[in-house]
């Protein structure tokens, strides 16, 4: 008998995998922002963390949109 076709992840499976991949990175940036604020390093350092978070969120949203529209 031929082998079964490879598993093609469903949208919910793809969403769960994407979320699992990105959530630790978002959490690390949230913690970094709190640390930077608590340390008193200044608004410039907070802005850098915020910019990194926004960039990561944009990347995540682009990938999520591709899943939703795929």
C-alpha positions, 0 to 999 in steps of 0.5 A, spaced: 500 500 500 502 506 498 504 511 504 499 515 507 499 523 504 503 527 509 499 531 514 497 538 512 496 542 518 489 545 519 489 553 520 488 552 528 494 547 528 498 553 524 495 558 528 497 554 535 504 553 532 505 560 530 503 562 537 507 557 540 513 560 536 512 567 538 509 568 545 516 566 548 519 572 544 513 577 546 514 575 553 521 576 553 520 583 550 515 585 555 520 583 561 525 586 558 521 593 558 519 592 565 527 591 567 529 597 562 523 601 566 525 599 573 533 600 572 531 607 570 535 607 563 531 612 560 526 613 555 531 612 549 532 604 551 524 603 553 523 606 546 528 601 543 524 595 546 518 598 544 520 598 537 523 591 537 516 589 540 512 592 534 517 589 529 516 582 532 508 584 532 508 586 525 512 580 523 507 575 527 501 579 524 504 578 517 505 570 518 498 570 521 494 573 516 498 569 511 495 563 515 488 566 515 488 567 508 491 561 505 
